[in-house]
Amino acid sequence: MKNWQATGGGRDGLRLFELPKPRPRRGEILVRVKAVSLNYRDRLMIDNDAYSAYGLPFTPCSDLAGEVEALGADAAGFAVGDRVIANFTAGWIDGPPPRLRGEIPSLGGPLPGVLSEYVSLPAGWFVKAPAGLDDVQASTLPCTALTAWTCLFELGGLKPGQTVVLQGTGSVSLFALQFASAMGAEVIVTTTSEAKAERVKSLGANHVVNRADTRDWAGAVSTLKRGRGADCILEIAGGANLGKSVAALAPGGRIFLLGVIEGFESSFPSVPAIHAFATIQAVYVGHRHGLENMVRSIEAKGLAPVVDTEFSFAEFPEALGHLERGPFGKVVIRV
């Protein structure tokens, strides 16, 4: 079988190998991988030689959709032919997340990744794919979609009529837009692109704040809400931008800290946060029960992920380059 591996830092260290097809061990299922979607995290780890901490060579990527081809002894919950998607955080079923050497164990680091024609992994690391989605669409769900779902519903308890602010038009924001809009929430999206502004409106955004024209996006949100602010904000940028999110928050509101685009340290003014009775919750994707809840909701509401571009298996490096240019929707590798 064909398998991509990082053999060193940067994209020059990526190699396509021919390896033996794995056999499922006790409790495992053998999955023929049909599609793998890419995340910002994948590019960050490749470009910064992060896989070397786990031992090279290392198979990248975490998000797959595929079909069960064989069952190991005592593997439960699936039958040959079932369509499945991976659970990004592997053995995390519910409750507080587990830790492995200080990290939550997730596919694509520290656990091996899935950019391969076949994977054999514990059955508990998968859930059944939504019936209404094809393989490419289903592969987009394990990381960014579940992150959005965890913020809004598993932790946020979002209710119809509440206001959600989404920063930018990355995949987490697009999934959150679709989920929140389907719930009947009011959604405000910030962006610097007029073309993307029109596209998020077509997906259900009630308001768009163009940061190219309005540097004080928090003030713009406050104006739209007549001084009250937003009930829920997904903090994608991190860094000092967290302070702006605090300024845009309604009393009793929640900020979900997700991103590191502006740096690996975030800061905010304490007094406005105290006066808002703010909750600032750090989020790392989510657990399997959340993924199962999300799949049921997607099936019930008929939601379809936004896919920007598909690449062949051999075009993985080119797909990373496209991801770097800021696509609108997911970038997916067909296997």
N, C-alpha and C positions, 0 to 999 in steps of 0.2 A: 504494500500500500504506500501511497505518497503521503509525506508528512513534512510540514515546515518546522524548522527549528532555528532558534537564535544560537549562534556559535560564538558570538562576541558582541561588543557594543555597536549600536547604530544599525542602519538598514543594510550596510555592506556586510554585516555579520549574519544575515539571513541566508539559510540554505534549504533547498528542497531535497529531501532524502527519500529513498526507497527502503521501507522497513517491512518486517514480517507482519502479517495481519494478526492482531491479538486474539487470544482466546479468553472467554469470560471465566473468571475464577468464581469461587463460592460467593454468592450474594451479588454478583455483578451481572450487568446486561451488556451485550455487544451491540453497539449502535453504528449503523452505516450513516455517516454524516452527510447531510444533503446541503446545508447552508450554514455559514458562520458569519455573524455580523460583527463589525468592528466598533470599538469604543475609543474615546480619547485616551483612556487609561492604557490601551494597548500601544498606541504610538508613543506615549510618554515613557513607558517602560522600555521599549525598544531603543528609543533615541537617547535614553539616559543610562543604558547598560544595567537596568535594574535586575534583569534575570540572572546576572552573574552571582547574585547573593544566594540563589537557589541551586546553583550548580549548572554548568553548561555541558552539552547543549540542552536547550529548554524549549518546549513547544509553547508558542504564544496563543493568546485569545481565549475567551471564556464562553461566548454565546453561540450555541449551536441549536439547530433543528435537525432531526434525523429519524430513522426508522429502526426499530428493534429487529435485529437479525438472529440473535441467539440469546439463550438464558443460561447463566451459570446455576449450579446447584443452589437451591434455597432462595433464588432470586424471586421476589414477590412483587405483585402490583402491576405487572405488565405481561403482555403476550407478544409472541413473534408477529411482526407486522404493525404494532402500535407506533403511532407517530409521537415523538417526544421532544421536549426542549430541556436544556440543562438548567439546574438550579445553581446560579452563580456562586452562592456561598455554600455550596456542597452540603456538608452535614448539618447545617443550621436548620432545624425544623421549626422551632418557635421559641418564644421567651428570649432571654439575654443571649447574645451571640457567643459562640465558643472562641477560644483564642489558641493560636499555635505560634509559639515563639514571639508573642507580642502582636501578632496579626490575626485578623479574622481569616480562616482558611477559605480561599476562593480559587476557582479555576483560573488558570493563566497567571498564577503567582499568589501564594507560594505553592499551591497545587499545580500539577502539570496542566497545560492548556489543551485545546481541542481542535487546532487547525490541522486536521488529519482526515484521511478518508474513512477511518474507523477509530472508535474509542471503546474501551471496555472499562466501565466504572461502576461503583455501587449503585444498585437500583434506586436507593433513596436519594441519589443526587439528580434525579430526573422527575419531571411531571409530564402528563399528557399534554400535547399541543392543542391549542384551540381548534375546534373542528372547522371553523369558517376561514381559517388563514392557510395560505400555501406555505411551503418550506421557507422561502425567503422572508416572508412577513413574520412567521413564527420565530425565526432565529433572532429577531430584533428585540425580543421581550425580556430575556433573563437579567440584564443589567440596568439599562436606562429606564425602561418601562417600569420595572419593579421599584426602582428608586423613586420615581414619581408617585407610584401607587402607595408606597410605604409612607411618604410624606403626607399625602393628602388624606389617606383613609386608615391605614394601620396605626399611625401615630396622630394624625391631624384631626380625624373625625370630621372631615369637611361636610358641611350641610348646604342644602340649596339656599341660594341668596347670599351666601358669604362671598367675600372678595379675595381673589388670589392674584398675586403679582408674580410673573415669571420673567426672569432676566435672560434676554437673548432668545435665539431660535435654535439652540442645540437640541439634541434628541430628548434629553430629560424634559426640557421645556415644552417640546411638541407633544410628548406623551401626556404631560400634566395638563396641557391645554385641552386635549381631547377628553381626558378623564373628568376634569373639572367642569367643562362645558356640558358633558353628558349628565353630570350631577345637577346641573342648574345653577352653578356658581357664576359669579361675575368675574371675568378674567381680563387682567391688564397685562400686556406684554411689552417689554422694552426691547428696542432694536436700534441699529444704526443704518439699516437698509430699508429704503422705501419699497423695493420690490418684495422683500421678505415681510414687510408690514402688511402688504396686500394679501400675501399667502396665509399669514396667521389669521387674518380676518375671515378668510374663506373656511378656516378650520374651526371658527367659533369664537375668536377673541372679540370681546366687547369694546375694548379700547387699546390703542397702541401708542406708546410714548417713544418718539424718535429721539434717541440720545444724541444724534448728530445735531439736532436743532435745539434740544432742551437738555442742557448739561445737568440741571437739577431735576433728575427724574423722580426723586423722592417728593420734591415739592409739587411736581406735576400729578403724582398719585394722590397727594393730599388734596389738591384742587379738585380732581375728579371725584373724590369722596367727600367733598365739602368739609375738609379738615379732619375727618375721622381716621382715615388710613385704611390699610388692608388687614384682613384677618389672618392671611397666610402668605408668606413670602418664601420662595425657593431661592436661596442665596447661592448662585452659581459661581460668581466671580471670586468671592473670598477677599482676603486682604482688607484694605481700608473701606472697600465697598460695603462691608457689613455695617458700618456706621450709618450709611445712607438707608440701608434696610430698616435699621432701628428707627430712623426718622420717619419712615413711611408706614410704620406699624400702627394698627388700631389698638386701643386698650384691650389687654388680654390676648393679643395676637401671638402668633407663633412664626418664628423664622427657622427654616431648615437649612443648616449649613452643609453644603454639598461640594462646592468647587474650590479649586486652587489656582484658577487662571491668573489671579493677581498676586499670587504668592502663597506660601505654605504657613503663613501666620496671619491671623485675622484680628481686627481690633474694632472697638466700638465705644462710644461715650456712655458711661455708666448711668448718669442721672436720667437722660431720656429713656433708657431701657427700664430703669426702676419706675419712672412715672407711667410707663406704658404697661407695667406688670408683664413685661415681655418674657416669653419662653424661647430660648435659643437651643435648638436640638440638632446635634450632629447626627448625620445619617450615612450609613454605608450599605446601600442597596436594600437587602431585606431577607426574610426567611422563607422557607418553602411553603408554609401555610399562607403567607401573603401572596406568593406566586400563584398558588392554587386559587385563592380568592380572586386575583386579578384575571386569571384565565376564564373563570366563570363569568365575570363581569363583561369581558371582551366578547364572549360568545353570546351573552344575553343582549348586549347593546349593538352588536354587529360592528364594532370599531375596527378600523384597518390602520396599521402603522404606516407612517410616511417613509417610503424608501426613496432615496436619492438616486443611487447608482448600484448596479451589479457588476462584479468582476469575476473572471474565471479564477480557478484555483491557482494557476501559474502566475496570475497578475497580482499577487498579494503585495509586493513592494509598490506597484503603481496605485493600488487601492489605498495604501497608507499615505501616499502623496496627495491623493484626492481628498482624503480625510483632513489633511492639514490645511487645505484651502477653504474649509468651512462649508460643507455641503448643507443643504436643507433636507434633513431626514437622514436615514441610516445608509451606511455603505456596507454592502453585503458581498461576501465571497460565495459563489456557487461551487459546490464540491462535486 
